[in-house]
Amino acid sequence: MYLSLSRKTGIALNKTSVSNTVILENAAGMILKMFQDIFENKKFLSPQDLISMASITKIRRIKKGEHLARSGDINYRIVIVVKGLLRHYIIDEEGNEKTMLFVTEKQNSASIETIVRDEVCTENIVAEENSILLSFDHRSAQKVASKSKGLVFLQNQRLKESLYHAVERLRHHTTLSPEERFTLFYAEFPKLGQRVKQKHLASYLGVTPTSLSRMKRRLMP
């Protein structure tokens, strides 16, 4: 059975085509709504900017333990966490995981070596919780941004934020004591410590799991 999409156009689609069209329209609407929520305080972005970004973006659902990228990959995908938690880590020469970054809701994750220098990535990116992500290709985003001052400004703003946090983390590890890093982490992310494995948190803070347990008993109320 065929259903007429429009009497004026005379276009006819079967039930499956109509259903698929509705699904695509609903998905596009969901993505746009997610972008509106994530960038609600970015007043410099126009409605067309968000529509343009939504047009190149897909919703991706990944399970806990699933990797978005592994060391050695070429990864041009940028993701924004709608719900869930990601972790960036490297593996040292002794085979130990070293946690570099946690990525939570409304934050973005990418392989910086590929994005900036077109090189293979050195970090692994894994889901620490079942997660819902907005995913788009950096190269497509560049093309879209080239037509919008608002999106260029957003790119520059996010790059500056990433650089600032990287420098701050380096400063914390070189000038602060483990106790100070612990206190600062829980001041900035009071709930994150309950969502991550303690061995990963210890690695991020640059301490052993045993030292982390001691600091918790001593420093937490």
FILUMKOL-640977 format. One record per residue (C-alpha): residue number from 1; residue in three letters; x, y, z; chain. Coordinates in nm, 2 decimals, padded with zeros to 4 digits, always signed. Layout:
# FILUMKOL-640977
<pt><num>NUM</num><residu>ALA</residu><x>X</x><y>Y</y><z>Z</z><chaine>A</chaine></pt>
...
# end
This chain:
# FILUMKOL-640977
<pt><num>1</num><residu>MET</residu><x>+00.00</x><y>+00.00</y><z>+00.00</z><chaine>A</chaine></pt>
<pt><num>2</num><residu>TYR</residu><x>+00.13</x><y>+00.35</y><z>-00.09</z><chaine>A</chaine></pt>
<pt><num>3</num><residu>LEU</residu><x>+00.05</x><y>+00.67</y><z>+00.09</z><chaine>A</chaine></pt>
<pt><num>4</num><residu>SER</residu><x>+00.06</x><y>+01.01</y><z>-00.09</z><chaine>A</chaine></pt>
<pt><num>5</num><residu>LEU</residu><x>+00.30</x><y>+01.24</y><z>+00.08</z><chaine>A</chaine></pt>
<pt><num>6</num><residu>SER</residu><x>+00.15</x><y>+01.54</y><z>-00.09</z><chaine>A</chaine></pt>
<pt><num>7</num><residu>ARG</residu><x>-00.14</x><y>+01.58</y><z>-00.33</z><chaine>A</chaine></pt>
<pt><num>8</num><residu>LYS</residu><x>+00.03</x><y>+01.89</y><z>-00.47</z><chaine>A</chaine></pt>
<pt><num>9</num><residu>THR</residu><x>+00.36</x><y>+01.72</y><z>-00.54</z><chaine>A</chaine></pt>
<pt><num>10</num><residu>GLY</residu><x>+00.21</x><y>+01.39</y><z>-00.64</z><chaine>A</chaine></pt>
<pt><num>11</num><residu>ILE</residu><x>+00.50</x><y>+01.21</y><z>-00.45</z><chaine>A</chaine></pt>
<pt><num>12</num><residu>ALA</residu><x>+00.41</x><y>+00.87</y><z>-00.32</z><chaine>A</chaine></pt>
<pt><num>13</num><residu>LEU</residu><x>+00.60</x><y>+00.67</y><z>-00.06</z><chaine>A</chaine></pt>
<pt><num>14</num><residu>ASN</residu><x>+00.53</x><y>+00.33</y><z>+00.08</z><chaine>A</chaine></pt>
<pt><num>15</num><residu>LYS</residu><x>+00.47</x><y>+00.28</y><z>+00.45</z><chaine>A</chaine></pt>
<pt><num>16</num><residu>THR</residu><x>+00.83</x><y>+00.18</y><z>+00.52</z><chaine>A</chaine></pt>
<pt><num>17</num><residu>SER</residu><x>+00.97</x><y>+00.50</y><z>+00.35</z><chaine>A</chaine></pt>
<pt><num>18</num><residu>VAL</residu><x>+00.72</x><y>+00.72</y><z>+00.55</z><chaine>A</chaine></pt>
<pt><num>19</num><residu>SER</residu><x>+00.82</x><y>+00.55</y><z>+00.87</z><chaine>A</chaine></pt>
<pt><num>20</num><residu>ASN</residu><x>+01.19</x><y>+00.60</y><z>+00.80</z><chaine>A</chaine></pt>
<pt><num>21</num><residu>THR</residu><x>+01.13</x><y>+00.96</y><z>+00.71</z><chaine>A</chaine></pt>
<pt><num>22</num><residu>VAL</residu><x>+00.95</x><y>+01.02</y><z>+01.04</z><chaine>A</chaine></pt>
<pt><num>23</num><residu>ILE</residu><x>+01.24</x><y>+00.85</y><z>+01.23</z><chaine>A</chaine></pt>
<pt><num>24</num><residu>LEU</residu><x>+01.50</x><y>+01.07</y><z>+01.06</z><chaine>A</chaine></pt>
<pt><num>25</num><residu>GLU</residu><x>+01.29</x><y>+01.38</y><z>+01.13</z><chaine>A</chaine></pt>
<pt><num>26</num><residu>ASN</residu><x>+01.25</x><y>+01.28</y><z>+01.50</z><chaine>A</chaine></pt>
<pt><num>27</num><residu>ALA</residu><x>+01.63</x><y>+01.21</y><z>+01.53</z><chaine>A</chaine></pt>
<pt><num>28</num><residu>ALA</residu><x>+01.71</x><y>+01.55</y><z>+01.38</z><chaine>A</chaine></pt>
<pt><num>29</num><residu>GLY</residu><x>+01.47</x><y>+01.72</y><z>+01.62</z><chaine>A</chaine></pt>
<pt><num>30</num><residu>MET</residu><x>+01.63</x><y>+01.54</y><z>+01.91</z><chaine>A</chaine></pt>
<pt><num>31</num><residu>ILE</residu><x>+01.98</x><y>+01.64</y><z>+01.81</z><chaine>A</chaine></pt>
<pt><num>32</num><residu>LEU</residu><x>+01.88</x><y>+02.00</y><z>+01.77</z><chaine>A</chaine></pt>
<pt><num>33</num><residu>LYS</residu><x>+01.71</x><y>+02.00</y><z>+02.11</z><chaine>A</chaine></pt>
<pt><num>34</num><residu>MET</residu><x>+02.03</x><y>+01.85</y><z>+02.26</z><chaine>A</chaine></pt>
<pt><num>35</num><residu>PHE</residu><x>+02.24</x><y>+02.12</y><z>+02.11</z><chaine>A</chaine></pt>
<pt><num>36</num><residu>GLN</residu><x>+02.00</x><y>+02.39</y><z>+02.23</z><chaine>A</chaine></pt>
<pt><num>37</num><residu>ASP</residu><x>+02.04</x><y>+02.25</y><z>+02.58</z><chaine>A</chaine></pt>
<pt><num>38</num><residu>ILE</residu><x>+02.42</x><y>+02.22</y><z>+02.57</z><chaine>A</chaine></pt>
<pt><num>39</num><residu>PHE</residu><x>+02.48</x><y>+02.56</y><z>+02.43</z><chaine>A</chaine></pt>
<pt><num>40</num><residu>GLU</residu><x>+02.19</x><y>+02.75</y><z>+02.60</z><chaine>A</chaine></pt>
<pt><num>41</num><residu>ASN</residu><x>+02.43</x><y>+03.01</y><z>+02.74</z><chaine>A</chaine></pt>
<pt><num>42</num><residu>LYS</residu><x>+02.61</x><y>+03.06</y><z>+02.41</z><chaine>A</chaine></pt>
<pt><num>43</num><residu>LYS</residu><x>+02.41</x><y>+03.36</y><z>+02.30</z><chaine>A</chaine></pt>
<pt><num>44</num><residu>PHE</residu><x>+02.64</x><y>+03.43</y><z>+02.01</z><chaine>A</chaine></pt>
<pt><num>45</num><residu>LEU</residu><x>+02.52</x><y>+03.12</y><z>+01.84</z><chaine>A</chaine></pt>
<pt><num>46</num><residu>SER</residu><x>+02.22</x><y>+03.17</y><z>+01.60</z><chaine>A</chaine></pt>
<pt><num>47</num><residu>PRO</residu><x>+01.94</x><y>+02.92</y><z>+01.55</z><chaine>A</chaine></pt>
<pt><num>48</num><residu>GLN</residu><x>+02.09</x><y>+02.85</y><z>+01.20</z><chaine>A</chaine></pt>
<pt><num>49</num><residu>ASP</residu><x>+02.43</x><y>+02.77</y><z>+01.37</z><chaine>A</chaine></pt>
<pt><num>50</num><residu>LEU</residu><x>+02.27</x><y>+02.50</y><z>+01.58</z><chaine>A</chaine></pt>
<pt><num>51</num><residu>ILE</residu><x>+02.07</x><y>+02.37</y><z>+01.28</z><chaine>A</chaine></pt>
<pt><num>52</num><residu>SER</residu><x>+02.39</x><y>+02.35</y><z>+01.07</z><chaine>A</chaine></pt>
<pt><num>53</num><residu>MET</residu><x>+02.57</x><y>+02.16</y><z>+01.35</z><chaine>A</chaine></pt>
<pt><num>54</num><residu>ALA</residu><x>+02.27</x><y>+01.93</y><z>+01.39</z><chaine>A</chaine></pt>
<pt><num>55</num><residu>SER</residu><x>+02.28</x><y>+01.84</y><z>+01.02</z><chaine>A</chaine></pt>
<pt><num>56</num><residu>ILE</residu><x>+02.63</x><y>+01.68</y><z>+01.05</z><chaine>A</chaine></pt>
<pt><num>57</num><residu>THR</residu><x>+02.57</x><y>+01.52</y><z>+01.39</z><chaine>A</chaine></pt>
<pt><num>58</num><residu>LYS</residu><x>+02.45</x><y>+01.17</y><z>+01.49</z><chaine>A</chaine></pt>
<pt><num>59</num><residu>ILE</residu><x>+02.34</x><y>+01.04</y><z>+01.82</z><chaine>A</chaine></pt>
<pt><num>60</num><residu>ARG</residu><x>+02.56</x><y>+00.75</y><z>+01.95</z><chaine>A</chaine></pt>
<pt><num>61</num><residu>ARG</residu><x>+02.48</x><y>+00.53</y><z>+02.24</z><chaine>A</chaine></pt>
<pt><num>62</num><residu>ILE</residu><x>+02.77</x><y>+00.33</y><z>+02.38</z><chaine>A</chaine></pt>
<pt><num>63</num><residu>LYS</residu><x>+02.79</x><y>+00.08</y><z>+02.66</z><chaine>A</chaine></pt>
<pt><num>64</num><residu>LYS</residu><x>+03.02</x><y>+00.09</y><z>+02.96</z><chaine>A</chaine></pt>
<pt><num>65</num><residu>GLY</residu><x>+03.36</x><y>-00.05</y><z>+02.86</z><chaine>A</chaine></pt>
<pt><num>66</num><residu>GLU</residu><x>+03.33</x><y>+00.03</y><z>+02.49</z><chaine>A</chaine></pt>
<pt><num>67</num><residu>HIS</residu><x>+03.61</x><y>+00.23</y><z>+02.33</z><chaine>A</chaine></pt>
<pt><num>68</num><residu>LEU</residu><x>+03.56</x><y>+00.54</y><z>+02.11</z><chaine>A</chaine></pt>
<pt><num>69</num><residu>ALA</residu><x>+03.93</x><y>+00.54</y><z>+02.02</z><chaine>A</chaine></pt>
<pt><num>70</num><residu>ARG</residu><x>+04.24</x><y>+00.34</y><z>+02.09</z><chaine>A</chaine></pt>
<pt><num>71</num><residu>SER</residu><x>+04.61</x><y>+00.45</y><z>+02.08</z><chaine>A</chaine></pt>
<pt><num>72</num><residu>GLY</residu><x>+04.72</x><y>+00.43</y><z>+01.72</z><chaine>A</chaine></pt>
<pt><num>73</num><residu>ASP</residu><x>+04.39</x><y>+00.52</y><z>+01.56</z><chaine>A</chaine></pt>
<pt><num>74</num><residu>ILE</residu><x>+04.32</x><y>+00.80</y><z>+01.33</z><chaine>A</chaine></pt>
<pt><num>75</num><residu>ASN</residu><x>+04.02</x><y>+00.96</y><z>+01.50</z><chaine>A</chaine></pt>
<pt><num>76</num><residu>TYR</residu><x>+03.85</x><y>+01.27</y><z>+01.35</z><chaine>A</chaine></pt>
<pt><num>77</num><residu>ARG</residu><x>+03.53</x><y>+01.22</y><z>+01.55</z><chaine>A</chaine></pt>
<pt><num>78</num><residu>ILE</residu><x>+03.44</x><y>+01.48</y><z>+01.82</z><chaine>A</chaine></pt>
<pt><num>79</num><residu>VAL</residu><x>+03.18</x><y>+01.38</y><z>+02.07</z><chaine>A</chaine></pt>
<pt><num>80</num><residu>ILE</residu><x>+02.98</x><y>+01.58</y><z>+02.33</z><chaine>A</chaine></pt>
<pt><num>81</num><residu>VAL</residu><x>+02.85</x><y>+01.38</y><z>+02.63</z><chaine>A</chaine></pt>
<pt><num>82</num><residu>VAL</residu><x>+02.48</x><y>+01.42</y><z>+02.67</z><chaine>A</chaine></pt>
<pt><num>83</num><residu>LYS</residu><x>+02.46</x><y>+01.16</y><z>+02.94</z><chaine>A</chaine></pt>
<pt><num>84</num><residu>GLY</residu><x>+02.73</x><y>+00.94</y><z>+03.08</z><chaine>A</chaine></pt>
<pt><num>85</num><residu>LEU</residu><x>+03.10</x><y>+00.95</y><z>+03.15</z><chaine>A</chaine></pt>
<pt><num>86</num><residu>LEU</residu><x>+03.41</x><y>+00.90</y><z>+02.93</z><chaine>A</chaine></pt>
<pt><num>87</num><residu>ARG</residu><x>+03.78</x><y>+00.85</y><z>+03.04</z><chaine>A</chaine></pt>
<pt><num>88</num><residu>HIS</residu><x>+04.10</x><y>+00.93</y><z>+02.85</z><chaine>A</chaine></pt>
<pt><num>89</num><residu>TYR</residu><x>+04.40</x><y>+00.72</y><z>+02.94</z><chaine>A</chaine></pt>
<pt><num>90</num><residu>ILE</residu><x>+04.74</x><y>+00.61</y><z>+02.82</z><chaine>A</chaine></pt>
<pt><num>91</num><residu>ILE</residu><x>+04.93</x><y>+00.28</y><z>+02.88</z><chaine>A</chaine></pt>
<pt><num>92</num><residu>ASP</residu><x>+05.28</x><y>+00.32</y><z>+03.01</z><chaine>A</chaine></pt>
<pt><num>93</num><residu>GLU</residu><x>+05.58</x><y>+00.11</y><z>+02.93</z><chaine>A</chaine></pt>
<pt><num>94</num><residu>GLU</residu><x>+05.50</x><y>-00.13</y><z>+03.22</z><chaine>A</chaine></pt>
<pt><num>95</num><residu>GLY</residu><x>+05.14</x><y>-00.18</y><z>+03.09</z><chaine>A</chaine></pt>
<pt><num>96</num><residu>ASN</residu><x>+04.97</x><y>+00.03</y><z>+03.35</z><chaine>A</chaine></pt>
<pt><num>97</num><residu>GLU</residu><x>+04.68</x><y>+00.26</y><z>+03.27</z><chaine>A</chaine></pt>
<pt><num>98</num><residu>LYS</residu><x>+04.74</x><y>+00.63</y><z>+03.34</z><chaine>A</chaine></pt>
<pt><num>99</num><residu>THR</residu><x>+04.42</x><y>+00.83</y><z>+03.35</z><chaine>A</chaine></pt>
<pt><num>100</num><residu>MET</residu><x>+04.45</x><y>+01.17</y><z>+03.18</z><chaine>A</chaine></pt>
<pt><num>101</num><residu>LEU</residu><x>+04.10</x><y>+01.30</y><z>+03.17</z><chaine>A</chaine></pt>
<pt><num>102</num><residu>PHE</residu><x>+03.74</x><y>+01.24</y><z>+03.27</z><chaine>A</chaine></pt>
<pt><num>103</num><residu>VAL</residu><x>+03.47</x><y>+01.38</y><z>+03.04</z><chaine>A</chaine></pt>
<pt><num>104</num><residu>THR</residu><x>+03.12</x><y>+01.44</y><z>+03.19</z><chaine>A</chaine></pt>
<pt><num>105</num><residu>GLU</residu><x>+02.79</x><y>+01.58</y><z>+03.07</z><chaine>A</chaine></pt>
<pt><num>106</num><residu>LYS</residu><x>+02.81</x><y>+01.88</y><z>+02.83</z><chaine>A</chaine></pt>
<pt><num>107</num><residu>GLN</residu><x>+03.18</x><y>+01.83</y><z>+02.78</z><chaine>A</chaine></pt>
<pt><num>108</num><residu>ASN</residu><x>+03.35</x><y>+01.73</y><z>+02.46</z><chaine>A</chaine></pt>
<pt><num>109</num><residu>SER</residu><x>+03.60</x><y>+01.45</y><z>+02.39</z><chaine>A</chaine></pt>
<pt><num>110</num><residu>ALA</residu><x>+03.84</x><y>+01.42</y><z>+02.09</z><chaine>A</chaine></pt>
<pt><num>111</num><residu>SER</residu><x>+04.18</x><y>+01.28</y><z>+01.99</z><chaine>A</chaine></pt>
<pt><num>112</num><residu>ILE</residu><x>+04.38</x><y>+01.60</y><z>+01.99</z><chaine>A</chaine></pt>
<pt><num>113</num><residu>GLU</residu><x>+04.67</x><y>+01.46</y><z>+01.78</z><chaine>A</chaine></pt>
<pt><num>114</num><residu>THR</residu><x>+04.44</x><y>+01.37</y><z>+01.49</z><chaine>A</chaine></pt>
<pt><num>115</num><residu>ILE</residu><x>+04.24</x><y>+01.69</y><z>+01.52</z><chaine>A</chaine></pt>
<pt><num>116</num><residu>VAL</residu><x>+04.53</x><y>+01.92</y><z>+01.53</z><chaine>A</chaine></pt>
<pt><num>117</num><residu>ARG</residu><x>+04.81</x><y>+01.74</y><z>+01.34</z><chaine>A</chaine></pt>
<pt><num>118</num><residu>ASP</residu><x>+04.64</x><y>+01.46</y><z>+01.14</z><chaine>A</chaine></pt>
<pt><num>119</num><residu>GLU</residu><x>+04.84</x><y>+01.21</y><z>+01.33</z><chaine>A</chaine></pt>
<pt><num>120</num><residu>VAL</residu><x>+04.75</x><y>+00.89</y><z>+01.51</z><chaine>A</chaine></pt>
<pt><num>121</num><residu>CYS</residu><x>+04.61</x><y>+00.94</y><z>+01.86</z><chaine>A</chaine></pt>
<pt><num>122</num><residu>THR</residu><x>+04.82</x><y>+00.84</y><z>+02.17</z><chaine>A</chaine></pt>
<pt><num>123</num><residu>GLU</residu><x>+04.53</x><y>+00.83</y><z>+02.41</z><chaine>A</chaine></pt>
<pt><num>124</num><residu>ASN</residu><x>+04.25</x><y>+00.57</y><z>+02.45</z><chaine>A</chaine></pt>
<pt><num>125</num><residu>ILE</residu><x>+03.90</x><y>+00.69</y><z>+02.51</z><chaine>A</chaine></pt>
<pt><num>126</num><residu>VAL</residu><x>+03.66</x><y>+00.46</y><z>+02.69</z><chaine>A</chaine></pt>
<pt><num>127</num><residu>ALA</residu><x>+03.30</x><y>+00.48</y><z>+02.83</z><chaine>A</chaine></pt>
<pt><num>128</num><residu>GLU</residu><x>+03.30</x><y>+00.44</y><z>+03.21</z><chaine>A</chaine></pt>
<pt><num>129</num><residu>GLU</residu><x>+02.92</x><y>+00.44</y><z>+03.21</z><chaine>A</chaine></pt>
<pt><num>130</num><residu>ASN</residu><x>+02.65</x><y>+00.37</y><z>+02.95</z><chaine>A</chaine></pt>
<pt><num>131</num><residu>SER</residu><x>+02.66</x><y>+00.69</y><z>+02.76</z><chaine>A</chaine></pt>
<pt><num>132</num><residu>ILE</residu><x>+02.46</x><y>+00.90</y><z>+02.51</z><chaine>A</chaine></pt>
<pt><num>133</num><residu>LEU</residu><x>+02.68</x><y>+01.11</y><z>+02.28</z><chaine>A</chaine></pt>
<pt><num>134</num><residu>LEU</residu><x>+02.65</x><y>+01.37</y><z>+02.00</z><chaine>A</chaine></pt>
<pt><num>135</num><residu>SER</residu><x>+02.91</x><y>+01.27</y><z>+01.74</z><chaine>A</chaine></pt>
<pt><num>136</num><residu>PHE</residu><x>+03.03</x><y>+01.46</y><z>+01.44</z><chaine>A</chaine></pt>
<pt><num>137</num><residu>ASP</residu><x>+03.34</x><y>+01.46</y><z>+01.21</z><chaine>A</chaine></pt>
<pt><num>138</num><residu>HIS</residu><x>+03.59</x><y>+01.74</y><z>+01.28</z><chaine>A</chaine></pt>
<pt><num>139</num><residu>ARG</residu><x>+03.64</x><y>+01.80</y><z>+00.91</z><chaine>A</chaine></pt>
<pt><num>140</num><residu>SER</residu><x>+03.27</x><y>+01.84</y><z>+00.84</z><chaine>A</chaine></pt>
<pt><num>141</num><residu>ALA</residu><x>+03.25</x><y>+02.08</y><z>+01.14</z><chaine>A</chaine></pt>
<pt><num>142</num><residu>GLN</residu><x>+03.53</x><y>+02.29</y><z>+00.99</z><chaine>A</chaine></pt>
<pt><num>143</num><residu>LYS</residu><x>+03.34</x><y>+02.33</y><z>+00.67</z><chaine>A</chaine></pt>
<pt><num>144</num><residu>VAL</residu><x>+03.02</x><y>+02.43</y><z>+00.85</z><chaine>A</chaine></pt>
<pt><num>145</num><residu>ALA</residu><x>+03.21</x><y>+02.67</y><z>+01.08</z><chaine>A</chaine></pt>
<pt><num>146</num><residu>SER</residu><x>+03.38</x><y>+02.84</y><z>+00.78</z><chaine>A</chaine></pt>
<pt><num>147</num><residu>LYS</residu><x>+03.04</x><y>+02.99</y><z>+00.70</z><chaine>A</chaine></pt>
<pt><num>148</num><residu>SER</residu><x>+02.96</x><y>+03.11</y><z>+01.05</z><chaine>A</chaine></pt>
<pt><num>149</num><residu>LYS</residu><x>+03.13</x><y>+03.36</y><z>+01.28</z><chaine>A</chaine></pt>
<pt><num>150</num><residu>GLY</residu><x>+02.95</x><y>+03.22</y><z>+01.57</z><chaine>A</chaine></pt>
<pt><num>151</num><residu>LEU</residu><x>+03.08</x><y>+02.87</y><z>+01.52</z><chaine>A</chaine></pt>
<pt><num>152</num><residu>VAL</residu><x>+03.43</x><y>+02.99</y><z>+01.46</z><chaine>A</chaine></pt>
<pt><num>153</num><residu>PHE</residu><x>+03.41</x><y>+03.18</y><z>+01.79</z><chaine>A</chaine></pt>
<pt><num>154</num><residu>LEU</residu><x>+03.28</x><y>+02.86</y><z>+01.96</z><chaine>A</chaine></pt>
<pt><num>155</num><residu>GLN</residu><x>+03.56</x><y>+02.66</y><z>+01.82</z><chaine>A</chaine></pt>
<pt><num>156</num><residu>ASN</residu><x>+03.82</x><y>+02.91</y><z>+01.95</z><chaine>A</chaine></pt>
<pt><num>157</num><residu>GLN</residu><x>+03.65</x><y>+02.93</y><z>+02.29</z><chaine>A</chaine></pt>
<pt><num>158</num><residu>ARG</residu><x>+03.65</x><y>+02.55</y><z>+02.33</z><chaine>A</chaine></pt>
<pt><num>159</num><residu>LEU</residu><x>+04.01</x><y>+02.53</y><z>+02.22</z><chaine>A</chaine></pt>
<pt><num>160</num><residu>LYS</residu><x>+04.11</x><y>+02.79</y><z>+02.47</z><chaine>A</chaine></pt>
<pt><num>161</num><residu>GLU</residu><x>+03.92</x><y>+02.61</y><z>+02.74</z><chaine>A</chaine></pt>
<pt><num>162</num><residu>SER</residu><x>+04.10</x><y>+02.28</y><z>+02.66</z><chaine>A</chaine></pt>
<pt><num>163</num><residu>LEU</residu><x>+04.44</x><y>+02.45</y><z>+02.66</z><chaine>A</chaine></pt>
<pt><num>164</num><residu>TYR</residu><x>+04.36</x><y>+02.62</y><z>+02.99</z><chaine>A</chaine></pt>
<pt><num>165</num><residu>HIS</residu><x>+04.26</x><y>+02.30</y><z>+03.16</z><chaine>A</chaine></pt>
<pt><num>166</num><residu>ALA</residu><x>+04.56</x><y>+02.11</y><z>+03.03</z><chaine>A</chaine></pt>
<pt><num>167</num><residu>VAL</residu><x>+04.80</x><y>+02.38</y><z>+03.16</z><chaine>A</chaine></pt>
<pt><num>168</num><residu>GLU</residu><x>+04.62</x><y>+02.39</y><z>+03.49</z><chaine>A</chaine></pt>
<pt><num>169</num><residu>ARG</residu><x>+04.64</x><y>+02.02</y><z>+03.53</z><chaine>A</chaine></pt>
<pt><num>170</num><residu>LEU</residu><x>+05.01</x><y>+02.03</y><z>+03.46</z><chaine>A</chaine></pt>
<pt><num>171</num><residu>ARG</residu><x>+05.06</x><y>+02.31</y><z>+03.71</z><chaine>A</chaine></pt>
<pt><num>172</num><residu>HIS</residu><x>+04.86</x><y>+02.12</y><z>+03.98</z><chaine>A</chaine></pt>
<pt><num>173</num><residu>HIS</residu><x>+05.08</x><y>+01.81</y><z>+03.93</z><chaine>A</chaine></pt>
<pt><num>174</num><residu>THR</residu><x>+05.40</x><y>+02.01</y><z>+03.95</z><chaine>A</chaine></pt>
<pt><num>175</num><residu>THR</residu><x>+05.32</x><y>+02.26</y><z>+04.23</z><chaine>A</chaine></pt>
<pt><num>176</num><residu>LEU</residu><x>+05.05</x><y>+02.10</y><z>+04.45</z><chaine>A</chaine></pt>
<pt><num>177</num><residu>SER</residu><x>+05.09</x><y>+01.83</y><z>+04.70</z><chaine>A</chaine></pt>
<pt><num>178</num><residu>PRO</residu><x>+04.88</x><y>+01.51</y><z>+04.66</z><chaine>A</chaine></pt>
<pt><num>179</num><residu>GLU</residu><x>+04.65</x><y>+01.63</y><z>+04.95</z><chaine>A</chaine></pt>
<pt><num>180</num><residu>GLU</residu><x>+04.60</x><y>+01.96</y><z>+04.77</z><chaine>A</chaine></pt>
<pt><num>181</num><residu>ARG</residu><x>+04.52</x><y>+01.79</y><z>+04.44</z><chaine>A</chaine></pt>
<pt><num>182</num><residu>PHE</residu><x>+04.27</x><y>+01.57</y><z>+04.62</z><chaine>A</chaine></pt>
<pt><num>183</num><residu>THR</residu><x>+04.10</x><y>+01.86</y><z>+04.79</z><chaine>A</chaine></pt>
<pt><num>184</num><residu>LEU</residu><x>+04.09</x><y>+02.07</y><z>+04.47</z><chaine>A</chaine></pt>
<pt><num>185</num><residu>PHE</residu><x>+03.94</x><y>+01.78</y><z>+04.28</z><chaine>A</chaine></pt>
<pt><num>186</num><residu>TYR</residu><x>+03.65</x><y>+01.72</y><z>+04.52</z><chaine>A</chaine></pt>
<pt><num>187</num><residu>ALA</residu><x>+03.59</x><y>+02.10</y><z>+04.54</z><chaine>A</chaine></pt>
<pt><num>188</num><residu>GLU</residu><x>+03.55</x><y>+02.12</y><z>+04.17</z><chaine>A</chaine></pt>
<pt><num>189</num><residu>PHE</residu><x>+03.38</x><y>+01.78</y><z>+04.11</z><chaine>A</chaine></pt>
<pt><num>190</num><residu>PRO</residu><x>+03.21</x><y>+01.68</y><z>+04.43</z><chaine>A</chaine></pt>
<pt><num>191</num><residu>LYS</residu><x>+03.01</x><y>+01.40</y><z>+04.27</z><chaine>A</chaine></pt>
<pt><num>192</num><residu>LEU</residu><x>+03.25</x><y>+01.27</y><z>+04.02</z><chaine>A</chaine></pt>
<pt><num>193</num><residu>GLY</residu><x>+03.45</x><y>+01.07</y><z>+04.27</z><chaine>A</chaine></pt>
<pt><num>194</num><residu>GLN</residu><x>+03.15</x><y>+00.85</y><z>+04.33</z><chaine>A</chaine></pt>
<pt><num>195</num><residu>ARG</residu><x>+03.11</x><y>+00.77</y><z>+03.96</z><chaine>A</chaine></pt>
<pt><num>196</num><residu>VAL</residu><x>+03.47</x><y>+00.66</y><z>+03.88</z><chaine>A</chaine></pt>
<pt><num>197</num><residu>LYS</residu><x>+03.67</x><y>+00.36</y><z>+03.99</z><chaine>A</chaine></pt>
<pt><num>198</num><residu>GLN</residu><x>+03.91</x><y>+00.45</y><z>+04.27</z><chaine>A</chaine></pt>
<pt><num>199</num><residu>LYS</residu><x>+04.21</x><y>+00.31</y><z>+04.09</z><chaine>A</chaine></pt>
<pt><num>200</num><residu>HIS</residu><x>+04.14</x><y>+00.55</y><z>+03.79</z><chaine>A</chaine></pt>
<pt><num>201</num><residu>LEU</residu><x>+04.09</x><y>+00.84</y><z>+04.03</z><chaine>A</chaine></pt>
<pt><num>202</num><residu>ALA</residu><x>+04.41</x><y>+00.76</y><z>+04.20</z><chaine>A</chaine></pt>
<pt><num>203</num><residu>SER</residu><x>+04.59</x><y>+00.75</y><z>+03.87</z><chaine>A</chaine></pt>
<pt><num>204</num><residu>TYR</residu><x>+04.44</x><y>+01.08</y><z>+03.77</z><chaine>A</chaine></pt>
<pt><num>205</num><residu>LEU</residu><x>+04.56</x><y>+01.24</y><z>+04.09</z><chaine>A</chaine></pt>
<pt><num>206</num><residu>GLY</residu><x>+04.90</x><y>+01.09</y><z>+04.06</z><chaine>A</chaine></pt>
<pt><num>207</num><residu>VAL</residu><x>+04.88</x><y>+00.88</y><z>+04.38</z><chaine>A</chaine></pt>
<pt><num>208</num><residu>THR</residu><x>+04.85</x><y>+00.51</y><z>+04.46</z><chaine>A</chaine></pt>
<pt><num>209</num><residu>PRO</residu><x>+04.50</x><y>+00.36</y><z>+04.54</z><chaine>A</chaine></pt>
<pt><num>210</num><residu>THR</residu><x>+04.63</x><y>+00.30</y><z>+04.90</z><chaine>A</chaine></pt>
<pt><num>211</num><residu>SER</residu><x>+04.73</x><y>+00.67</y><z>+04.94</z><chaine>A</chaine></pt>
<pt><num>212</num><residu>LEU</residu><x>+04.39</x><y>+00.77</y><z>+04.80</z><chaine>A</chaine></pt>
<pt><num>213</num><residu>SER</residu><x>+04.21</x><y>+00.57</y><z>+05.06</z><chaine>A</chaine></pt>
<pt><num>214</num><residu>ARG</residu><x>+04.41</x><y>+00.72</y><z>+05.34</z><chaine>A</chaine></pt>
<pt><num>215</num><residu>MET</residu><x>+04.34</x><y>+01.07</y><z>+05.21</z><chaine>A</chaine></pt>
<pt><num>216</num><residu>LYS</residu><x>+03.97</x><y>+01.00</y><z>+05.19</z><chaine>A</chaine></pt>
<pt><num>217</num><residu>ARG</residu><x>+03.97</x><y>+00.89</y><z>+05.56</z><chaine>A</chaine></pt>
<pt><num>218</num><residu>ARG</residu><x>+04.17</x><y>+01.19</y><z>+05.67</z><chaine>A</chaine></pt>
<pt><num>219</num><residu>LEU</residu><x>+04.04</x><y>+01.47</y><z>+05.45</z><chaine>A</chaine></pt>
<pt><num>220</num><residu>MET</residu><x>+03.67</x><y>+01.39</y><z>+05.37</z><chaine>A</chaine></pt>
<pt><num>221</num><residu>PRO</residu><x>+03.41</x><y>+01.48</y><z>+05.63</z><chaine>A</chaine></pt>
# end
